[in-house]
Amino acid sequence: MFWLSAAWAYSPLFTCNNTVGYAVWTTDSHWRVENAITGGARHHYSLLDDQAVVDALTGGFEVWEDPVSCCSSFRHVYDGTTSATGYNTNDSINAISFEEGSWDPANGSVNVTIAVTYTGAFGCSLHADQIYNGVGFDFTTTNSPGFGDTDLQSIAAHEHGHWLGLGHTPINGSTMFASYGGGIGPRSLGSDDEAGVCALYPDTCGPDEICDDGIDNDFDGDFDCDDLDCADDGACLELQCSDGFDDDGDQLVDCADPDCAGQPACVCAATSVLPCDTTVTGTTVGGVNTVQQWACANWTTTGPEKTYEVTFPQAGTATVTVSNLGADLDLFITDDANAGSCNPNFCISQGSPGTSDEVRTFTIDAGETIAVVLDGFQGASSDFTIHVDCPGVTSGGDADTDADADSDADADADADSDADADTDTDSDTDADPTDTADPAPPAPQEPLPTISGELCGCRSTPGGAGLLALLPALLVLRRR
């Protein structure tokens, strides 16, 4: 048959004398989940993690906000948990509940009806509640539901379609089709679903934001990297983390920019090996700051670091001495064996404030490796001399100069109501199992240290309940 124009099969729940002709959410759709604790044993989210449940329900809403083929103005807002239930359709709270105790047969067969959505209209404005059947169905939030599992986000996407005002579509494979055959397919809208939500919630699609042209391309009041649309765009990320420039224009340079977190140039790691009983001169000038706070100190160390690795051949007492400081550098010792070289969370010893010599003595095991770090207090950087005394090792003689004891030539700088309101209830089922340097003292003080069932079907009743029916002989879920 030849059609002169596109034909859609989506079905709005309520007609209304408004711009779109149907009852809709006239503001953002606010919703809550019945608290699993205050709800008692009947409402414990099918033993799923609380956040996983909220994430799945949220995902079921978000798919209706961002259809691929058109623009939707529908928006949802999660307001947290509530003591209200999805059974109370007369309050002002749009609640979602999980029934884990006994399923009310008025909502449909316990092994057939997966969920129920009570959608009502006050004039042209919708309100809704939902109940999920955890008695007859095993919900899951995994991306790979097993046999007999029911994907919560898929069911939520369908039920939320009723929530926003849509009925069923006869088009198999659509999110609003009247049966669930397992898997996660209903998480994604079909073309008929998209046409439905965009008919009820039409919106004008604007152009995409170009993130480096100085223009508000999408007319949302924000431009370039100030626009959330550009959050992951390369133009708005500090991609060069050791070039000394603010590449993304956010006034944060290199490792001071969170974009560089975890990048090699911004990870505190040893750049030189410090031999036992050898004196070495070094510098933090021109280095990179990767650690601003150490677990064993509560002051800020925003100056560049210089990190050495030391391995002790024998067990006993070791001493690290730092002298000839030109600014306030702080000495930190970290246990390399615990979590890699110079992890600030595994700091086992720290030095003292000011530019006086710093001496730290500690006990080590044979073969233990530590990281010795010089870090600048409040942005300080300086030259220094460092010496480590190892147990069982005879003291050496001549001092070495560390222009990066690792054979680098870059001067040790690596760092690397109404009564007549209409109501529609949808009960769904499924049938297929399926240093800048600090000033002279006093300086800031540094303290010491699937089973068969149906998705929701809709029919008008005096109480506003809409149920689904299962065709047992065919084991095919249909919604009415």
Summary of the structure (lengths in Angstrom):
residues: 480
radius of gyration: 32.5
end to end distance: 27.1
largest distance: 98.6
contacts: 1671
relative contact order: 0.15
helix: 16%
strand: 27%
